[in-house]
Amino acid sequence: MKITRVDQFAPRNRTRLIRISTDTGIEGWAESTLEGKPQSVPAAIDEFAEYLMGKDPLRIEHHWQQMYRSSFFRGGAHNMSAIAAINAALWDIAGKHHGVPSYMLMGGNVRDKIRVYAHWGIRDLSDEGLEASRERLTMLQKKGYTAYKAGPAGTWRAHEPPSRIDEFVKAAYTMREWVGDDVELCFDFHGKMTPGLAVEVCNEIKGMRPMFVEEPVPQENPDALKRIQEQVSFPLASGERLLSRWEFREVIEKQAVSLLQPDVAHCGGPSELKRIANYAEVYYQHIMPHCAIGPLALAACMLVDAVVPNFLIQEQVDAGLGEGLLKKPWEVKDGHIDLWDTPGLGVEVDEAEATKEYDGEAYGYHKELGGEYYYENDGSVADW
């Protein structure tokens, strides 16, 4: 079996896909979206495609090593996202070739279904805002979710006045009041805070017992993360912007956070996500893969979720279920997605929809990130 083509498609504003074809007719699909950078990853995939032509797609690890190590400069969001997409598509091909779910080729599943959490929160304490939050909660509760993630809205400076902090704290405690003690609630700070402010806010909400706080500060400095974790009584999480086991090394070895969030679409694909999880297991850290894009990325996450013992819960966004892109979208039942029993990654792509070209304005730096971000008081640049 040889690789004959690598095609790329952009069917939606925030979706890029690849299809790797072989001379046996088997095809592997994966997602190659890198948020805010719609042109960079496709260019990297085109470069890797030159190497892949005529190669055996079943030599998955060999190809990973070649793509990662073949050039003088390694890593980076664009290269690792391109490698991730190719790696996931090759796992899809391997499963289809052997006639088994791809997770059986990774040692077999250690669980039968994958627990997922949904995005829901209270960001607006006005009557209208509370009503909208209540409506979304009711919809999600009907699907049986038992975990939700929210985040403080807007920009945050090095420190904020008590009124700003109190508004977020009130929203957090209101969420707990609405869902009760059997539901787990978590918060994503999006790396917007400084260590001191993060510690203050975390300690203000500790009474409502968060499942975790994600990215209290940016991911670049493990010592800053560790400083916060040592002063906070509940787990912290980070990792969606770390791109390989080498970037996770310090976070894992220093135990800077309790929970790790590699993104399968950016960290190097299912092969690298599994290696990160195996490394973290030594330190009793669990993984909760980040996945804020589409259903093929979700499939690649669940491939690893199924086979590692230190998996906790999977992020799952509304667009990630695959309506209008998969012939059979993923289905959430009682807060879980059942493992598939079909060959490959368990997705059957609707090729008529997947191969359409998005005819709107391509998302890019400003379109994807929602605009430029500045602090209102002085016009300096703020974090997204």
Buried (B, 14 or more C-beta within 10 A) or exposed (E): BEBBEBEBBBBBEBBBBBBBBBEEEBBBBBBBBBBBBBEBBBEBBEEBBEBBEEBEBBEBEEBBEBBBEEEEEBBEBBBBBBBBBBBBBBBBBBBBBBEBBBBBBBEEBEBEBBBBBBBBBBBBEEEEEBEBBEEBBEEBBEEEBBBBBBBBEEBBBEEBEEEBBEBBBEBBBBBBEBBEEEBBBBBBBBBBBBBBBBBBBBEBBEEBEBBBBBBBBBBEEBEBBBBBBEBBEBBBBBBBBBBBBEBBBBBBEBBBBBBBBBBBBBBBBBBBBBBBBBBBBEBEBBBBBBBBBBBBBBBBBBBBBBBBEBBBBBBBBEBBBBEEBBEEBBEBEEBBBBBBEBBBBBBEBBEEBBBBEBEEEEBEEEBBEEEEEEEEEEEEEBEB
